[in-house]
């Protein structure tokens, strides 16, 4: 039996997230209960779900950051418990999100979460590997992943899911800069250009969220 901890009260949210507060709190509650008992979230993470996970993801789609366009089609590869895809869908009701997850227990959790959070009209769950996604599940404006694979491998999964000129956003840790430098050749070979490291949300989360951003090479 997993001991139940409390995720605590939600922190003060930035104004642009105010309308999503209740839905984000419902998602945090889901992560701290079913997410833990199903092994998707470690029990030690429960008390920092807001800061380390939910807000860490949410700040990336802050409209003022201008990384994710209004009304964008987004794909989240290796979505796991829905980070960042479910958070993005809650925080930005204008987005349409595809969650790709190969493991059955995680995909089942995602299906149930999407339904219980009232996201079914804008969020789809597909169980499978990103590289096996059929043509109808490709062609996104934004492709993202969080803590899924080393960058050199990750770009080979994300790039084919993007439209030419689409944006890759890989949520990474503090070593993102050295990881990018070590994978420059693989990133370029995969068709990603202008790859760079950004830090986002300095006024909301500490440490700020670190992402590797790049664009799929435009069709010639």
Z-matrix of the N, CA and C atoms (Angstrom, degrees):
N
C 1 1.475
C 2 1.531 1 108.37
N 3 1.322 2 116.45 1 124.74
C 4 1.459 3 120.67 2 179.03
C 5 1.517 4 109.39 3 -79.62
N 6 1.313 5 116.67 4 128.95
C 7 1.463 6 119.28 5 178.03
C 8 1.515 7 109.37 6 -68.65
N 9 1.316 8 115.78 7 140.42
C 10 1.457 9 121.57 8 -175.52
C 11 1.518 10 110.06 9 -94.75
N 12 1.310 11 115.70 10 119.53
C 13 1.456 12 120.57 11 173.24
C 14 1.525 13 108.10 12 -103.23
N 15 1.297 14 115.92 13 171.04
C 16 1.451 15 119.32 14 -179.85
C 17 1.515 16 110.70 15 -106.11
N 18 1.339 17 117.28 16 137.17
C 19 1.458 18 118.96 17 177.42
C 20 1.517 19 112.99 18 -74.59
N 21 1.306 20 117.68 19 -5.90
C 22 1.456 21 120.59 20 178.80
C 23 1.516 22 112.72 21 79.53
N 24 1.307 23 115.54 22 175.13
C 25 1.460 24 120.92 23 178.67
C 26 1.517 25 109.54 24 -74.94
N 27 1.332 26 116.99 25 146.64
C 28 1.466 27 119.04 26 178.19
C 29 1.519 28 110.67 27 -63.31
N 30 1.321 29 116.95 28 143.82
C 31 1.462 30 120.12 29 178.87
C 32 1.517 31 110.52 30 -73.99
N 33 1.310 32 115.90 31 173.86
C 34 1.460 33 119.86 32 173.30
C 35 1.528 34 107.63 33 -65.48
N 36 1.316 35 116.56 34 123.94
C 37 1.458 36 121.06 35 -176.99
C 38 1.524 37 110.26 36 -94.92
N 39 1.326 38 117.69 37 149.34
C 40 1.462 39 119.63 38 174.26
C 41 1.527 40 109.94 39 -61.54
N 42 1.321 41 118.36 40 151.66
C 43 1.469 42 121.26 41 -174.02
C 44 1.526 43 114.38 42 -52.60
N 45 1.319 44 117.65 43 -38.05
C 46 1.466 45 119.18 44 -175.85
C 47 1.533 46 112.07 45 -68.41
N 48 1.346 47 117.94 46 -15.86
C 49 1.461 48 121.87 47 178.03
C 50 1.528 49 112.86 48 -97.69
N 51 1.305 50 117.22 49 -2.10
C 52 1.458 51 120.37 50 -174.08
C 53 1.516 52 114.08 51 -55.37
N 54 1.310 53 117.20 52 -41.57
C 55 1.464 54 120.77 53 -178.45
C 56 1.514 55 113.58 54 -70.95
N 57 1.327 56 117.64 55 -12.97
C 58 1.465 57 122.03 56 -178.88
C 59 1.521 58 112.76 57 -102.04
N 60 1.326 59 117.59 58 3.05
C 61 1.465 60 121.34 59 -171.79
C 62 1.521 61 112.77 60 -57.37
N 63 1.324 62 118.28 61 -46.76
C 64 1.462 63 120.93 62 -176.56
C 65 1.526 64 111.29 63 -65.52
N 66 1.323 65 116.38 64 -42.21
C 67 1.464 66 119.83 65 -179.51
C 68 1.526 67 111.38 66 -68.75
N 69 1.323 68 116.98 67 -37.92
C 70 1.460 69 119.64 68 176.64
C 71 1.529 70 110.51 69 -64.75
N 72 1.345 71 116.62 70 -40.47
C 73 1.469 72 120.09 71 178.34
C 74 1.528 73 110.57 72 -63.97
N 75 1.326 74 117.10 73 -38.59
C 76 1.467 75 120.28 74 177.69
C 77 1.528 76 110.90 75 -64.61
N 78 1.309 77 116.97 76 -37.62
C 79 1.460 78 121.03 77 177.86
C 80 1.527 79 111.00 78 -67.86
N 81 1.320 80 116.94 79 -42.16
C 82 1.468 81 120.75 80 176.86
C 83 1.524 82 110.21 81 -60.75
N 84 1.312 83 117.42 82 -41.51
C 85 1.461 84 121.00 83 178.11
C 86 1.528 85 110.45 84 -62.20
N 87 1.329 86 116.42 85 -39.74
C 88 1.461 87 120.95 86 178.70
C 89 1.532 88 111.07 87 -65.11
N 90 1.327 89 116.10 88 -42.60
C 91 1.468 90 119.82 89 178.10
C 92 1.522 91 111.92 90 -63.20
N 93 1.327 92 116.13 91 -39.79
C 94 1.468 93 119.95 92 -175.66
C 95 1.521 94 112.67 93 -77.01
N 96 1.321 95 117.67 94 -12.00
C 97 1.471 96 121.04 95 178.47
C 98 1.525 97 109.66 96 -109.67
N 99 1.324 98 117.15 97 -83.98
C 100 1.466 99 120.24 98 -179.18
C 101 1.522 100 112.31 99 -61.60
N 102 1.325 101 117.25 100 -36.14
C 103 1.454 102 120.04 101 -179.27
C 104 1.517 103 112.26 102 -60.96
N 105 1.321 104 116.51 103 -36.29
C 106 1.462 105 120.90 104 179.19
C 107 1.524 106 110.89 105 -77.35
N 108 1.333 107 117.45 106 -48.78
C 109 1.463 108 119.95 107 -176.47
C 110 1.522 109 111.81 108 -64.14
N 111 1.321 110 117.98 109 -26.26
C 112 1.467 111 120.97 110 179.15
C 113 1.528 112 112.46 111 -92.50
N 114 1.313 113 116.77 112 1.62
C 115 1.448 114 120.53 113 175.16
C 116 1.520 115 115.01 114 79.34
N 117 1.321 116 117.79 115 20.12
C 118 1.459 117 120.90 116 178.78
C 119 1.520 118 111.82 117 -90.66
N 120 1.310 119 116.17 118 -24.77
C 121 1.463 120 122.23 119 179.44
C 122 1.524 121 107.99 120 -128.67
N 123 1.325 122 116.91 121 131.07
C 124 1.457 123 119.70 122 177.64
C 125 1.517 124 110.96 123 -70.63
N 126 1.329 125 118.32 124 141.98
C 127 1.471 126 120.74 125 -178.77
C 128 1.518 127 113.25 126 -55.01
N 129 1.330 128 117.58 127 -32.81
C 130 1.464 129 119.98 128 -179.01
C 131 1.527 130 112.57 129 -70.71
N 132 1.323 131 116.48 130 -14.50
C 133 1.460 132 119.84 131 -179.22
C 134 1.523 133 112.76 132 -85.37
N 135 1.321 134 117.07 133 -12.47
C 136 1.467 135 120.32 134 -171.54
C 137 1.520 136 112.35 135 -58.41
N 138 1.327 137 117.80 136 -44.03
C 139 1.457 138 119.89 137 -175.08
C 140 1.530 139 113.02 138 -74.98
N 141 1.336 140 116.99 139 -7.48
C 142 1.463 141 118.81 140 177.06
C 143 1.524 142 112.20 141 -125.16
N 144 1.328 143 115.52 142 28.48
C 145 1.464 144 119.29 143 178.63
C 146 1.522 145 111.65 144 -61.62
N 147 1.314 146 116.83 145 -40.31
C 148 1.461 147 119.07 146 -178.28
C 149 1.525 148 111.42 147 -65.23
N 150 1.306 149 117.24 148 -55.67
C 151 1.463 150 120.26 149 -172.07
C 152 1.519 151 113.08 150 -75.10
N 153 1.316 152 117.76 151 -46.52
C 154 1.457 153 121.58 152 -172.10
C 155 1.530 154 112.85 153 -80.95
N 156 1.328 155 116.42 154 -25.63
C 157 1.456 156 119.25 155 -172.74
C 158 1.535 157 113.33 156 -119.29
N 159 1.322 158 117.19 157 -62.43
C 160 1.468 159 119.49 158 -172.60
C 161 1.529 160 111.95 159 -67.97
N 162 1.326 161 117.72 160 -54.56
C 163 1.466 162 119.06 161 -179.28
C 164 1.526 163 111.54 162 -70.65
N 165 1.326 164 116.73 163 -31.70
C 166 1.459 165 120.76 164 175.43
C 167 1.525 166 110.67 165 -56.82
N 168 1.326 167 116.79 166 -36.51
C 169 1.471 168 121.21 167 177.09
C 170 1.526 169 111.81 168 -81.60
N 171 1.322 170 116.42 169 -42.06
C 172 1.464 171 120.73 170 -172.40
C 173 1.520 172 113.19 171 -61.33
N 174 1.335 173 117.21 172 -37.98
C 175 1.465 174 119.07 173 -174.21
C 176 1.531 175 112.44 174 -61.50
N 177 1.324 176 117.01 175 -22.34
C 178 1.467 177 120.18 176 -178.16
C 179 1.529 178 111.48 177 -66.88
N 180 1.347 179 117.10 178 -29.18
C 181 1.466 180 119.74 179 -178.90
C 182 1.528 181 112.61 180 -101.18
N 183 1.316 182 116.99 181 14.69
C 184 1.466 183 120.75 182 171.53
C 185 1.534 184 107.76 183 -54.16
N 186 1.329 185 118.32 184 121.71
C 187 1.468 186 119.42 185 -177.97
C 188 1.523 187 113.71 186 -55.37
N 189 1.329 188 117.73 187 -29.64
C 190 1.456 189 119.59 188 -179.25
C 191 1.523 190 112.53 189 -72.12
N 192 1.339 191 117.67 190 -19.69
C 193 1.460 192 121.24 191 176.93
C 194 1.524 193 110.69 192 -75.00
N 195 1.334 194 116.07 193 -30.45
C 196 1.466 195 122.47 194 173.04
C 197 1.527 196 113.19 195 64.60
N 198 1.327 197 117.01 196 37.66
C 199 1.462 198 120.33 197 173.75
C 200 1.525 199 112.33 198 -94.84
N 201 1.340 200 116.93 199 -34.26
C 202 1.457 201 122.14 200 -176.69
C 203 1.521 202 108.56 201 -113.53
N 204 1.344 203 117.93 202 110.47
C 205 1.466 204 120.72 203 -174.77
C 206 1.528 205 112.95 204 -64.06
N 207 1.298 206 115.88 205 156.52
C 208 1.460 207 121.23 206 176.11
C 209 1.526 208 109.51 207 -60.11
N 210 1.343 209 115.28 208 134.60
C 211 1.453 210 120.63 209 177.20
C 212 1.514 211 114.98 210 72.24
N 213 1.326 212 117.89 211 16.56
C 214 1.464 213 121.05 212 -173.95
C 215 1.526 214 112.38 213 -68.80
N 216 1.322 215 114.04 214 151.07
C 217 1.463 216 122.61 215 169.03
C 218 1.529 217 106.64 216 -91.20
N 219 1.327 218 116.22 217 121.13
C 220 1.462 219 122.25 218 -172.87
C 221 1.522 220 109.93 219 -120.55
N 222 1.335 221 117.43 220 140.32
C 223 1.455 222 121.78 221 172.47
C 224 1.527 223 108.78 222 -122.22
N 225 1.331 224 115.63 223 133.18
C 226 1.465 225 123.04 224 179.15
C 227 1.522 226 107.47 225 -113.15
N 228 1.320 227 117.16 226 113.96
C 229 1.465 228 122.62 227 -174.62
C 230 1.527 229 110.21 228 -94.11
N 231 1.333 230 116.14 229 131.59
C 232 1.460 231 120.52 230 -177.01
C 233 1.506 232 110.56 231 66.64
N 234 1.310 233 116.56 232 47.87
C 235 1.470 234 121.96 233 -168.61
C 236 1.523 235 113.55 234 -63.66
N 237 1.315 236 118.19 235 -27.38
C 238 1.470 237 120.21 236 176.47
C 239 1.513 238 112.83 237 62.77
N 240 1.319 239 116.44 238 -112.28
C 241 1.466 240 121.72 239 178.56
C 242 1.534 241 111.87 240 -90.24
N 243 1.340 242 116.25 241 4.99
C 244 1.467 243 119.46 242 178.20
C 245 1.507 244 114.47 243 104.10
N 246 1.324 245 116.31 244 18.56
C 247 1.461 246 121.41 245 179.92
C 248 1.529 247 109.30 246 -107.69
N 249 1.322 248 119.70 247 115.49
C 250 1.469 249 126.09 248 10.61
C 251 1.525 250 115.80 249 -97.96
N 252 1.350 251 118.95 250 -5.33
C 253 1.463 252 120.67 251 -166.53
C 254 1.514 253 116.12 252 -56.92
N 255 1.338 254 117.70 253 -45.22
C 256 1.465 255 119.77 254 -179.58
C 257 1.526 256 110.29 255 -67.62
N 258 1.323 257 116.83 256 -41.70
C 259 1.469 258 120.32 257 177.44
C 260 1.523 259 110.38 258 -58.73
N 261 1.315 260 117.22 259 -45.50
C 262 1.465 261 120.56 260 -179.45
C 263 1.531 262 111.20 261 -62.42
N 264 1.318 263 116.10 262 -41.02
C 265 1.463 264 119.61 263 -179.53
C 266 1.530 265 111.55 264 -64.82
N 267 1.336 266 116.66 265 -37.04
C 268 1.470 267 119.95 266 177.70
C 269 1.526 268 110.41 267 -71.21
N 270 1.324 269 115.93 268 -46.02
C 271 1.465 270 120.36 269 -174.94
C 272 1.520 271 112.62 270 -69.17
N 273 1.334 272 116.15 271 -29.48
C 274 1.469 273 120.83 272 -176.67
C 275 1.528 274 109.74 273 -127.44
N 276 1.334 275 117.65 274 89.98
C 277 1.462 276 120.74 275 -178.20
C 278 1.534 277 114.02 276 -64.68
N 279 1.329 278 117.15 277 -7.42
C 280 1.462 279 120.06 278 177.60
C 281 1.523 280 112.68 279 -83.45
N 282 1.331 281 118.45 280 -11.88
C 283 1.458 282 121.74 281 -174.31
C 284 1.527 283 111.72 282 -88.28
N 285 1.331 284 115.08 283 148.62
C 286 1.466 285 122.51 284 169.32
C 287 1.530 286 106.40 285 -111.28
N 288 1.326 287 116.36 286 126.36
C 289 1.463 288 120.70 287 -168.31
C 290 1.526 289 111.19 288 -124.56
N 291 1.325 290 115.49 289 133.26
C 292 1.459 291 122.65 290 171.92
C 293 1.524 292 108.07 291 -108.29
N 294 1.332 293 116.57 292 125.46
C 295 1.461 294 122.37 293 177.63
C 296 1.524 295 108.42 294 -103.19
N 297 1.336 296 117.01 295 117.86
C 298 1.457 297 121.57 296 178.33
C 299 1.523 298 108.79 297 -105.48
N 300 1.326 299 115.42 298 123.91
C 301 1.471 300 120.51 299 -177.58
C 302 1.531 301 109.08 300 -147.04
N 303 1.331 302 118.20 301 121.39
C 304 1.461 303 119.46 302 -176.68
C 305 1.529 304 115.71 303 -79.22
N 306 1.325 305 118.87 304 -24.69
C 307 1.464 306 120.82 305 -174.81
C 308 1.528 307 111.93 306 -86.24
N 309 1.327 308 116.31 307 132.79
C 310 1.454 309 121.45 308 -173.96
C 311 1.519 310 112.70 309 -59.24
N 312 1.346 311 118.18 310 -47.88
C 313 1.467 312 119.02 311 -175.16
C 314 1.526 313 111.44 312 -64.51
N 315 1.329 314 116.78 313 -33.65
C 316 1.462 315 119.52 314 177.28
C 317 1.522 316 111.42 315 -73.50
N 318 1.322 317 116.69 316 -42.64
C 319 1.467 318 119.88 317 178.54
C 320 1.524 319 111.06 318 -62.69
N 321 1.329 320 116.36 319 -37.19
C 322 1.467 321 120.18 320 178.04
C 323 1.530 322 110.40 321 -64.72
N 324 1.329 323 116.16 322 -44.97
C 325 1.466 324 119.87 323 176.68
C 326 1.525 325 110.56 324 -58.40
N 327 1.325 326 117.02 325 -44.54
C 328 1.464 327 120.44 326 -179.25
C 329 1.521 328 111.44 327 -62.28
N 330 1.322 329 117.24 328 -43.94
C 331 1.469 330 120.24 329 177.89
C 332 1.521 331 110.84 330 -57.14
N 333 1.328 332 115.90 331 -45.93
C 334 1.459 333 120.12 332 -178.82
C 335 1.525 334 111.14 333 -67.51
N 336 1.324 335 117.07 334 -40.06
C 337 1.464 336 120.80 335 -179.90
C 338 1.524 337 111.36 336 -64.45
N 339 1.325 338 116.19 337 -44.56
C 340 1.463 339 120.55 338 179.18
C 341 1.524 340 110.24 339 -59.33
N 342 1.326 341 117.03 340 -41.93
C 343 1.456 342 120.08 341 178.84
C 344 1.516 343 112.64 342 -67.11
N 345 1.327 344 117.25 343 -46.94
C 346 1.468 345 120.29 344 -175.74
C 347 1.519 346 112.26 345 -69.11
N 348 1.332 347 117.18 346 -26.80
C 349 1.466 348 121.05 347 -179.69
C 350 1.520 349 112.82 348 -90.33
N 351 1.333 350 116.85 349 0.98
C 352 1.458 351 120.76 350 177.05
C 353 1.513 352 114.23 351 71.16
N 354 1.336 353 116.18 352 35.04
C 355 1.463 354 120.68 353 -176.00
C 356 1.528 355 113.06 354 -107.06
N 357 1.311 356 117.35 355 4.71
C 358 1.463 357 120.79 356 -169.36
C 359 1.522 358 114.47 357 -59.74
N 360 1.319 359 117.72 358 -28.50
C 361 1.466 360 119.81 359 -178.57
C 362 1.522 361 112.52 360 -72.47
N 363 1.349 362 116.93 361 -21.61
C 364 1.473 363 119.46 362 -175.33
C 365 1.517 364 113.95 363 -120.20
N 366 1.326 365 117.07 364 -9.02
C 367 1.462 366 120.02 365 -174.51
C 368 1.526 367 109.84 366 -125.37
N 369 1.315 368 115.68 367 129.64
C 370 1.463 369 122.34 368 178.63
C 371 1.523 370 109.13 369 -118.43
N 372 1.322 371 116.63 370 142.73
C 373 1.459 372 122.29 371 175.50
C 374 1.523 373 108.25 372 -111.18
N 375 1.321 374 116.13 373 129.39
C 376 1.466 375 120.58 374 176.15
C 377 1.511 376 108.40 375 -124.65
N 378 1.331 377 115.99 376 123.12
C 379 1.459 378 119.88 377 179.51
C 380 1.528 379 109.50 378 -89.46
N 381 1.304 380 115.79 379 119.29
C 382 1.455 381 121.06 380 179.21
C 383 1.515 382 110.31 381 161.55
N 384 1.330 383 115.72 382 179.95
C 385 1.459 384 121.45 383 178.12
C 386 1.523 385 109.18 384 -89.27
N 387 1.308 386 116.17 385 144.70
C 388 1.461 387 120.25 386 -177.24
C 389 1.519 388 111.61 387 -56.42
N 390 1.332 389 116.70 388 -39.59
C 391 1.456 390 119.84 389 -177.09
C 392 1.527 391 113.05 390 -69.30
N 393 1.344 392 116.91 391 -13.77
C 394 1.464 393 121.45 392 178.75
C 395 1.522 394 112.66 393 -100.56
N 396 1.312 395 117.77 394 3.62
C 397 1.467 396 120.61 395 -177.49
C 398 1.531 397 110.16 396 -61.64
N 399 1.325 398 118.17 397 130.40
C 400 1.467 399 120.60 398 -179.91
C 401 1.526 400 111.54 399 -69.68
N 402 1.308 401 115.63 400 166.92
C 403 1.469 402 121.43 401 -174.98
C 404 1.519 403 112.35 402 -55.86
N 405 1.336 404 117.01 403 -36.48
C 406 1.466 405 119.18 404 -176.73
C 407 1.525 406 112.70 405 -70.60
N 408 1.331 407 117.89 406 -12.53
C 409 1.459 408 121.05 407 177.48
C 410 1.522 409 111.91 408 -102.47
N 411 1.313 410 116.97 409 12.56
C 412 1.468 411 121.26 410 177.20
C 413 1.528 412 109.11 411 -106.43
N 414 1.316 413 116.67 412 -177.68
C 415 1.453 414 119.72 413 177.43
C 416 1.514 415 114.42 414 82.09
N 417 1.340 416 116.67 415 52.00
C 418 1.466 417 121.62 416 -179.93
C 419 1.530 418 110.14 417 -105.07
N 420 1.318 419 114.88 418 156.14
C 421 1.460 420 119.98 419 175.99
C 422 1.520 421 112.32 420 -83.31
N 423 1.339 422 116.15 421 -25.09
C 424 1.463 423 121.30 422 -180.00
C 425 1.525 424 108.42 423 -138.65
N 426 1.334 425 116.51 424 133.84
C 427 1.468 426 122.20 425 172.70
C 428 1.520 427 108.11 426 -123.75
N 429 1.329 428 116.37 427 133.71
C 430 1.451 429 120.41 428 -175.41
C 431 1.518 430 111.35 429 -137.62
N 432 1.323 431 115.45 430 163.61
C 433 1.462 432 122.68 431 173.93
C 434 1.518 433 106.96 432 -161.35
N 435 1.323 434 115.08 433 153.21
C 436 1.469 435 120.89 434 -179.92
C 437 1.527 436 109.39 435 -134.62
N 438 1.321 437 115.90 436 117.55
C 439 1.472 438 121.83 437 175.70
C 440 1.522 439 112.05 438 54.85
N 441 1.338 440 115.91 439 47.22
C 442 1.457 441 120.71 440 -177.10
C 443 1.522 442 112.45 441 -104.75
N 444 1.339 443 117.15 442 -46.07
C 445 1.463 444 120.82 443 -174.28
C 446 1.518 445 109.49 444 -162.57
N 447 1.344 446 117.73 445 161.64
C 448 1.461 447 120.33 446 173.37
C 449 1.525 448 110.21 447 -57.50
N 450 1.323 449 116.59 448 150.00
C 451 1.455 450 121.91 449 -172.10
C 452 1.528 451 112.92 450 -57.54
N 453 1.339 452 117.23 451 -40.85
C 454 1.457 453 119.59 452 -178.29
C 455 1.517 454 113.13 453 -59.41
N 456 1.322 455 116.80 454 -35.04
C 457 1.462 456 121.26 455 176.99
C 458 1.517 457 111.08 456 -82.00
N 459 1.331 458 115.96 457 -38.80
C 460 1.455 459 121.18 458 -175.91
C 461 1.529 460 112.35 459 -60.56
N 462 1.324 461 117.18 460 -41.00
C 463 1.470 462 118.96 461 -178.00
C 464 1.522 463 112.06 462 -62.52
N 465 1.326 464 117.19 463 -28.16
C 466 1.463 465 119.78 464 179.24
C 467 1.523 466 111.40 465 -72.20
N 468 1.321 467 116.95 466 -22.23
C 469 1.460 468 120.77 467 176.29
C 470 1.527 469 112.06 468 -86.96
N 471 1.331 470 115.97 469 -39.18
C 472 1.463 471 119.92 470 -173.55
C 473 1.522 472 113.12 471 -79.04
N 474 1.329 473 116.73 472 -41.85
C 475 1.466 474 119.65 473 -172.26
C 476 1.527 475 113.59 474 -56.54
N 477 1.342 476 120.48 475 -46.36
C 478 1.469 477 119.12 476 -178.29
C 479 1.527 478 114.31 477 -64.40
N 480 1.334 479 117.23 478 -16.47
C 481 1.466 480 120.57 479 179.62
C 482 1.520 481 112.53 480 -84.95
N 483 1.334 482 116.62 481 -8.02
C 484 1.463 483 121.73 482 -175.56
C 485 1.517 484 112.32 483 -95.92
N 486 1.324 485 115.14 484 148.71
C 487 1.460 486 120.90 485 164.57
C 488 1.520 487 108.47 486 -67.49
N 489 1.334 488 119.22 487 152.25
C 490 1.467 489 119.74 488 169.46
C 491 1.527 490 110.14 489 -53.48
N 492 1.315 491 116.33 490 131.29
C 493 1.457 492 120.75 491 -176.65
C 494 1.511 493 113.91 492 86.20
N 495 1.356 494 117.61 493 -5.84
C 496 1.454 495 121.64 494 179.04
C 497 1.524 496 111.72 495 -69.45
N 498 1.326 497 115.75 496 164.94
C 499 1.464 498 122.01 497 -172.54
C 500 1.519 499 112.48 498 -107.16
N 501 1.322 500 116.35 499 128.84
C 502 1.461 501 123.13 500 170.17
C 503 1.524 502 108.45 501 -92.67
N 504 1.331 503 116.61 502 131.60
C 505 1.457 504 121.70 503 176.15
C 506 1.521 505 108.19 504 -130.35
N 507 1.323 506 116.99 505 104.26
C 508 1.459 507 121.68 506 179.62
C 509 1.525 508 108.86 507 -102.97
N 510 1.335 509 116.92 508 116.66
C 511 1.460 510 121.07 509 177.41
C 512 1.516 511 108.70 510 -77.83
N 513 1.328 512 115.56 511 120.43
C 514 1.453 513 121.53 512 -173.48
C 515 1.529 514 109.95 513 -129.13
N 516 1.341 515 114.99 514 178.99
C 517 1.447 516 120.87 515 179.10
C 518 1.511 517 112.89 516 -99.99
N 519 1.317 518 115.62 517 -160.03
C 520 1.465 519 121.25 518 -172.92
C 521 1.523 520 113.11 519 -68.01
N 522 1.328 521 117.88 520 -18.08
C 523 1.464 522 120.20 521 -179.13
C 524 1.526 523 112.29 522 -94.81
N 525 1.322 524 117.14 523 17.89
C 526 1.465 525 120.96 524 -176.60
C 527 1.524 526 112.02 525 -57.64
N 528 1.324 527 117.19 526 -39.20
C 529 1.460 528 120.22 527 -177.94
C 530 1.516 529 112.13 528 -61.41
N 531 1.324 530 116.78 529 -48.41
C 532 1.460 531 119.73 530 -179.75
C 533 1.524 532 111.10 531 -69.69
N 534 1.333 533 117.02 532 -32.99
C 535 1.465 534 119.74 533 177.24
C 536 1.527 535 110.55 534 -64.79
N 537 1.319 536 116.58 535 -42.40
C 538 1.462 537 119.98 536 179.06
C 539 1.524 538 110.62 537 -64.25
N 540 1.322 539 117.23 538 -44.59
C 541 1.461 540 119.68 539 -179.53
C 542 1.523 541 111.16 540 -61.07
N 543 1.322 542 116.72 541 -37.65
C 544 1.454 543 120.43 542 -179.82
C 545 1.511 544 114.12 543 -74.03
N 546 1.331 545 116.41 544 -17.47
C 547 1.467 546 120.47 545 -176.91
C 548 1.528 547 112.37 546 -114.51
N 549 1.328 548 118.01 547 14.78
C 550 1.468 549 120.76 548 -176.19
C 551 1.527 550 112.06 549 -53.68
N 552 1.337 551 116.20 550 -43.55
C 553 1.455 552 119.45 551 -178.63
C 554 1.514 553 112.62 552 -63.58
N 555 1.338 554 116.71 553 -44.15
C 556 1.463 555 121.02 554 179.18
C 557 1.526 556 111.73 555 -66.64
N 558 1.323 557 115.96 556 -38.22
C 559 1.464 558 120.24 557 178.74
C 560 1.526 559 110.21 558 -62.65
N 561 1.314 560 116.82 559 -45.10
C 562 1.460 561 120.81 560 179.31
C 563 1.526 562 111.20 561 -66.45
N 564 1.336 563 116.48 562 -43.42
C 565 1.463 564 120.25 563 -179.82
C 566 1.526 565 112.03 564 -61.94
N 567 1.331 566 116.55 565 -30.60
C 568 1.465 567 120.62 566 179.27
C 569 1.522 568 112.36 567 -75.57
N 570 1.340 569 117.14 568 -11.93
C 571 1.454 570 120.38 569 178.43
C 572 1.504 571 114.65 570 99.84
N 573 1.341 572 116.88 571 17.08
C 574 1.463 573 121.01 572 178.10
C 575 1.527 574 108.94 573 -99.77
N 576 1.330 575 115.67 574 129.41
C 577 1.461 576 121.19 575 179.92
C 578 1.525 577 109.72 576 -118.51
N 579 1.327 578 115.64 577 163.23
C 580 1.462 579 122.99 578 178.35
C 581 1.526 580 111.90 579 54.68
N 582 1.338 581 116.62 580 39.69
C 583 1.464 582 120.42 581 179.38
C 584 1.521 583 110.19 582 -71.75
N 585 1.332 584 116.60 583 134.97
C 586 1.458 585 121.66 584 -175.22
C 587 1.523 586 109.55 585 -154.84
N 588 1.317 587 115.90 586 161.21
C 589 1.465 588 122.03 587 178.67
C 590 1.516 589 109.07 588 -103.74
N 591 1.331 590 116.30 589 133.12
C 592 1.459 591 122.05 590 177.55
C 593 1.521 592 109.24 591 -126.25
N 594 1.325 593 115.93 592 149.44
C 595 1.464 594 121.99 593 170.99
C 596 1.524 595 107.94 594 -114.28
N 597 1.326 596 115.43 595 132.44
C 598 1.465 597 121.35 596 -169.56
C 599 1.526 598 109.60 597 -130.78
N 600 1.325 599 115.76 598 146.79
C 601 1.458 600 121.09 599 171.73
C 602 1.508 601 115.16 600 79.84
N 603 1.326 602 117.14 601 30.70
C 604 1.469 603 120.15 602 -177.27
C 605 1.519 604 112.95 603 -57.41
N 606 1.318 605 117.99 604 -30.14
C 607 1.462 606 120.44 605 -178.49
C 608 1.529 607 113.00 606 -88.52
N 609 1.353 608 116.07 607 -1.88
C 610 1.467 609 119.95 608 -175.91
C 611 1.521 610 111.98 609 -115.83
N 612 1.318 611 117.31 610 -42.94
C 613 1.467 612 121.22 611 -177.52
C 614 1.527 613 110.08 612 -126.47
N 615 1.330 614 115.06 613 149.34
C 616 1.462 615 121.71 614 179.11
C 617 1.529 616 108.40 615 -135.50
N 618 1.328 617 117.96 616 112.86
C 619 1.467 618 127.24 617 4.76
C 620 1.521 619 111.62 618 -75.55
N 621 1.328 620 117.45 619 162.15
C 622 1.461 621 119.97 620 177.84
C 623 1.523 622 111.36 621 -65.21
N 624 1.296 623 116.33 622 161.71
C 625 1.462 624 122.25 623 178.73
C 626 1.528 625 109.42 624 -75.77
N 627 1.322 626 115.71 625 131.48
C 628 1.462 627 121.34 626 178.94
C 629 1.521 628 109.41 627 -106.32
N 630 1.316 629 116.84 628 128.31
C 631 1.455 630 121.68 629 179.86
C 632 1.521 631 110.41 630 -129.92
N 633 1.325 632 115.50 631 150.73
C 634 1.453 633 122.12 632 167.33
C 635 1.507 634 107.32 633 -103.75
N 636 1.320 635 116.24 634 122.16
C 637 1.456 636 122.60 635 -175.07
C 638 1.529 637 109.53 636 -118.26
N 639 1.315 638 116.30 637 142.30
C 640 1.444 639 121.33 638 174.15
C 641 1.508 640 110.31 639 -161.51
N 642 1.318 641 117.74 640 170.39
C 643 1.461 642 122.13 641 -179.86
C 644 1.528 643 110.09 642 -116.64
N 645 1.330 644 115.37 643 143.60
C 646 1.447 645 118.87 644 172.10
C 647 1.517 646 108.63 645 -69.88
N 648 1.299 647 115.17 646 134.06
C 649 1.470 648 120.84 647 -178.25
C 650 1.525 649 110.29 648 -55.17
N 651 1.322 650 117.20 649 130.25
C 652 1.457 651 121.90 650 -179.79
C 653 1.515 652 110.41 651 -64.29
N 654 1.303 653 116.51 652 147.24
C 655 1.465 654 121.62 653 179.16
C 656 1.530 655 109.48 654 -62.98
N 657 1.317 656 115.66 655 139.64
C 658 1.468 657 119.99 656 -179.66
C 659 1.526 658 110.10 657 -97.42
